[in-house]
Amino acid sequence: MAVRIVTDSTCDLPEEFRRRHGVVAVPLRLHFGEQTYRDRVDISDQEFVRRLERGRQPPSTSQPPPGDFERVYRELLQGGADGVVSIHIAAVLSGTVSSATIAADEVGPGLVQVVDSRTVSMATGFLVQEAVHRAERGESAAQIAAALATMPPRLGIIALLDTLRFLLLGGRIGKVRAMLGTALSIKPLIGLGPDGSVVPLGRVRSRSAGVARLQELLAEREPLERCGVIYVGAPGEGKALRESTQRTYPGMDVLMSHASPVLSTHTGPGTLAYCYLEAAPDRR
Amino acid sequence: MAAPEVSPPVTAVVLGRGLRRGLRSALARLSEQRDRINDLNVFPVPDGDTGTNMHLTLQAALAEAEDLGPDPKAGEVAAAVAHGALMGARGNSGVILSQILRGVAEGLRGKAEIGAVDLAASLKEGSAAAYRAVKRPVEGTILSVVRDAAEAAAAAAASGASLAEVLQASATEAWDAVERSRSQLEVLRRAGVVDAGGFGAAVILTALAEEISGAGFLQEPEAFGPGADGHRPGVLAVTAPDQGFGYCTEFSLVGSELGALEVRQRLGGDEDDDDSALVVGDPGLLHVHIHTAEPWQLLTRAAELGRIERLKVEDMTRQHHEARARVGSGPAAGVGTRGVVVVAPGFGFHQLLLGLGAAAVVEGGQGRNPAVEELLRAIAEARCAEVLLLPNNPNLLLAAEQAARVSRSQVAVVPSRNLPQGIAALLAFDPEVGLEVNRKRMQRAMTGVHCIEVTTAVRPSEYSGGPIARGDTIAVVDGDVAAAGSEVEAVVGAALEGLGGERLEVVTIYRGAGVDAAASRRLELAIKGRFPELEVESHDGGQALYPYIISAE
């Protein structure tokens, strides 16, 4: 039997894709005060955002314990998988990769390949898609992992936030700190640098200016192989952005997903984002 | 037998010092008329500063001519005046005046004296230079006044008129053209006034005509000695050691046999990174303006070349600290490489802009346009190789472009017409990308941002929505009066309605100097009450003249 693909709950691929291709998503943990929830298992995205909007303090998040990964890996291998490729949120943003690595060592050498996507959300999802296609073509776990390792420089996320507040509370402010020097309320545009850390991409005052800038930033990354729309909260704007993006790139299947709680808690309600995969140099 | 009748000289000329006297007279006359010219320019909001701008520009122009020797050539006076105007130009009318003077100086280049034909030709050059400086020339302004005056001068000169007659013909025609402006421009017709800039130009021409035909235009033979060698003033950069902000060192170097170029080499070395360093003038009298960490060494070198006069040394590091202490210190965007220089009125705006990452802020706004020189100083203070300049006022556009041309930094002007546009543009600035990319992005960021300026009508008037009573609150939206009435909340509400009301997203109120926070809060609540979907916030702008500047986007 073929190689199986594992990811985590931050990978914002449509659920339907995961189910069809047997991709297992291991949930991160969300902590509201004393209570702990498994991301997208014990709490839905929408319920999470409602609590985020109401709450004074956003919840904290933590990586899945290594035991969760170990159980998943063993189940898959016992079920007949030739190997596992486990693809996760950037190691600089979450301890998920290290939990997965501990579990992989536990399971035995050479059976599980852990891949640091060095990105988040659907950009991690694009690696998962690539891995699925390669596994279905019969590539080994090691071959797939080697192929994925070259892709992170082409992956990215650009996000329009409604406020800097959640980024600040989540402690992921990084170089975006420079945007704080003003009394004027602004909506920041952010992305992830090559190492997965948060970098500023711009500032606007209105949503419409922000959406326009988002589209400009995406166009600057052309030619694209894949792209998708991520939103936090109400789906209206996300749908509109997906439709106009689909018109801009008619040959591409523009996916859309609500952001995982882990992303939502750091970016806040009202976030609108693109994830993208730039075309490989030989296909430009 | 009676003495033979002396006939008036047929080809009378004016010398450099006569021209200078004429300009002194023009400056005095402009000074007298300054408030009147300002008043002509008040429709329907009090942005009347044409008189002030023209007066200060001519003052800067003449100051440079005063620094010439006792008996300069006419061409030298004109060149000095043109240069002084270029450096001291204030506001739109000041910049246009500087271009007229530049054209005139081109026409008089190398001439020791001015005859009727020279004068007519130089006025024509002045008119052409002014037209070149304005992207969309409009009839009924200083442009058409100067053009008509130049054509009248040409016609008079062609028919053999004397210098005095040519000047008188051009001044007379200038006043006729000023009178015509009343019917040429709808905005002037409704206000019942003539064009302020054209009026100023006619004042200058009249003073010149009277002074020169009255006393100074007769040939003064004793002045025809061997003159200077026609060396034109040059503007050359001199460098300063690049440590701290150093000292701003200014002096005149008298009696040197060297030209500006040689003096630059003797004083300066070979680096050229100082924007504000100037050596200007002719051998014998040079003006030196250098920023240096070691003024004493500079002065020692200078003293070997000539006599130092009018020395002024200022500690710029201290000035900088004082300025920073006054406005607070925000993170400077792109220190050393790329930065944004912004013109804005009021303490509140300065703080906001520095907080948003402006590298330098120049005080200025409606009623107080900074001179080209002040813009250059701010560009130098930004200490950036590449600067994006936000004038935030259409009347400053020409001055900003002038500064961009003259500055030794690479400067791109983003033509913001008001503060809301300027703030939107500043937000789009990215220190990581090049000047041209930034210019385009910032310009694009300004679209869709509207500016509402709230002020009080100083005279009865009318707008598309009906009459305006004296004392009414009026809302000027993107430059046009859009609403008027007695109550500020209703006027602003109507202006926002006109901009799409609920279709807008963010409304920001900047309250002016003297408006208390409670009044501003009332306006904020009124807007929120009328348009519940909008994000509304208010800040202290501190601007003069406008109780509120409001951005709507």
Contacts between the chains, C-beta under 8 A, distances in Angstrom:
chain1	res1	chain2	res2	distance
A	178	B	331	5.6
A	178	B	333	8.0
A	178	B	357	7.3
A	181	B	330	5.0
A	181	B	331	5.1
A	181	B	355	4.6
A	181	B	356	7.2
A	181	B	357	7.1
A	182	B	330	7.7
A	182	B	352	6.7
A	182	B	355	4.1
A	182	B	356	5.0
A	183	B	351	7.8
A	183	B	352	6.3
A	183	B	355	6.4
A	183	B	539	6.1
A	184	B	352	6.0
A	184	B	355	7.5
A	184	B	356	6.8
A	184	B	423	7.3
A	184	B	508	7.1
A	184	B	537	7.7
A	184	B	539	6.8
A	185	B	535	7.5
A	185	B	537	6.0
A	186	B	427	6.5
A	202	B	427	7.5
A	202	B	428	6.6
A	202	B	430	6.9
A	203	B	356	7.9
A	203	B	427	4.4
A	203	B	428	7.6
A	204	B	424	7.9
A	204	B	427	6.2
A	204	B	428	7.6
A	204	B	445	7.5
A	205	B	423	7.7
A	205	B	424	6.6
A	205	B	427	6.7
A	205	B	449	7.9
A	205	B	506	5.1
A	205	B	508	7.5
A	205	B	551	7.8
A	205	B	553	5.9
A	206	B	448	7.8
A	206	B	505	4.1
A	206	B	506	4.8
A	206	B	553	4.6
A	207	B	505	5.7
A	208	B	448	7.1
A	208	B	505	6.4
A	208	B	553	8.0
A	209	B	424	7.4
A	209	B	445	6.8
A	209	B	448	6.6
A	209	B	553	6.8
A	213	B	428	7.8
A	213	B	445	7.9
A	216	B	441	8.0
